[in-house]
Amino acid sequence: MDLQNDFCAGPVATARYGGDPAALATVAANCARAVAAARAHGTEVVFVRFLGDIPYQGPSWRRRDLALGKRPKCLEGTWGAEFHRVRPAPGERVFTKHACFDAFLSDGFEAHLTGRGTGHLVMAGLFTDVCVDTTARTAFQKGLDITVLTDCTASLHLPDEEILRYMRRFYGARTTTHDDLASWSRPAAQGEEELWPTRSDGIPVWRAASD
């Protein structure tokens, strides 16, 4: 997701990312390895990209950027919008977000998942606390299992572990690393689900749980 030059490399990415730029290079390298592993394993790979051109922005987006002095990124047709360290292979789908965070707002993304009978999303890319989290939230609400590859993403505003812990707690996300293929290349097994116990009449026995 959004593994593009303006988010990963060059002056725009360096000026925006508050951490060590080497961390972004590591994320990109790990994403490339994860993509290669998925292809070798026969796991479908789809790409999501961001285009931030002003004509694509809604009024609130433009007002925010004006107030914060933010310049648009990943402009269509520019080097900044190109994929970084990864490229779609022939036949792999690319979905475009037009000045929005959520991949489910890109044309065709949800329809593609539904048509493929997808029940499990493995997420890699940028940024953990922005587009990855936003897409994971929608995926969870639509009934999909989520796995986040922790060494294939980085957070822009919040500590990495804070947002990953949030996703584990509220979306039931699994978190693992790209080299644990046996874990992330399959959905959660039925035996791993924590089901509510039921009475003899089939009515769930609800248990109190804290957030």
C-alpha positions, -999 to 999 in steps of 0.1 A, spaced: 0 0 0 13 34 -11 49 22 -15 57 52 -37 86 75 -40 71 106 -23 65 84 8 97 64 7 126 83 -8 138 116 -19 134 151 -4 96 150 0 97 117 20 127 128 41 111 161 50 78 145 60 90 115 79 102 124 114 122 92 120 154 79 105 150 77 67 169 44 68 137 29 84 118 37 53 144 20 32 142 -11 54 104 -11 51 106 -9 13 132 -37 11 110 -59 34 79 -52 13 97 -63 -18 107 -95 -1 71 -101 11 58 -95 -24 83 -120 -38 74 -146 -12 37 -141 -18 41 -146 -55 62 -177 -50 36 -191 -26 7 -185 -50 -8 -158 -28 -25 -130 -48 -7 -96 -46 -27 -64 -52 -12 -29 -53 -28 3 -39 -14 37 -47 -22 73 -37 -26 103 -60 -28 136 -43 -34 161 -71 -54 191 -61 -83 183 -85 -87 150 -67 -89 167 -32 -122 174 -15 -128 209 0 -119 198 35 -86 182 23 -77 215 5 -86 236 36 -64 214 58 -35 216 35 -38 253 32 -40 257 69 -9 235 75 11 246 45 11 211 31 19 206 -6 3 178 -26 22 146 -29 23 117 -54 11 139 -83 -1 118 -113 25 112 -139 55 123 -117 84 104 -102 69 109 -68 38 88 -76 58 59 -90 61 27 -70 93 23 -50 112 -10 -49 81 -29 -61 63 -32 -94 31 -49 -103 37 -81 -123 16 -88 -154 -20 -95 -144 -17 -80 -109 -43 -54 -101 -35 -18 -91 -61 3 -73 -58 40 -70 -69 62 -41 -76 98 -52 -67 120 -23 -81 96 3 -67 71 29 -89 41 26 -83 15 -1 -119 7 0 -126 41 -15 -106 33 -46 -126 22 -76 -130 -16 -78 -111 -26 -47 -139 -39 -27 -156 -55 -57 -124 -73 -66 -121 -87 -31 -157 -98 -31 -154 -114 -65 -124 -133 -54 -140 -145 -22 -113 -129 -2 -116 -133 36 -81 -124 47 -60 -93 39 -22 -92 46 -12 -55 48 22 -40 40 32 -5 31 28 31 44 18 45 68 8 23 97 -12 50 115 -27 65 84 -37 45 53 -29 10 67 -50 16 98 -78 33 79 -80 4 54 -77 -22 82 -106 -6 101 -129 -8 71 -117 -44 63 -125 -55 98 -160 -39 97 -166 -57 64 -158 -91 80 -123 -96 67 -94 -111 88 -64 -88 89 -27 -95 92 -2 -66 94 35 -73 85 52 -52 112 85 -49 95 68 -39 62 53 -7 76 61 24 96 41 49 115 41 86 106 27 103 137 23 77 164 48 52 179 48 20 158 39 -4 186 11 19 199 -8 17 166 -1 -20 161 -14 -27 196 -45 -7 188 -51 -27 156 -46 -60 175 -71 -50 202 -99 -33 181 -96 -51 148 -84 -85 160 -54 -80 136 -26 -105 137 9 -90 136 39 -108 123 70 -102 101 75 -108 64 97 -138 69 70 -158 89 53 -169 57 37 -199 73 18 -175 95 6 -148 72 0 -167 41 -31 -184 56 -62 -170 73 -69 -177 109 -79 -213 115 -113 -219 128 -99 -234 159 -81 -201 166 -114 -182 168 -127 -174 203 -164 -182 199 -190 -172 225 -203 -203 243 -240 -210 239 -267 -224 260 -286 -255 250 -311 -234 232 -284 -218 211 -285 -183 227 -250 -169 232 -238 -165 268 -224 -130 267 -193 -123 288 -183 -89 301 -151 -76 284 -132 -44 287 -119 -24 259 
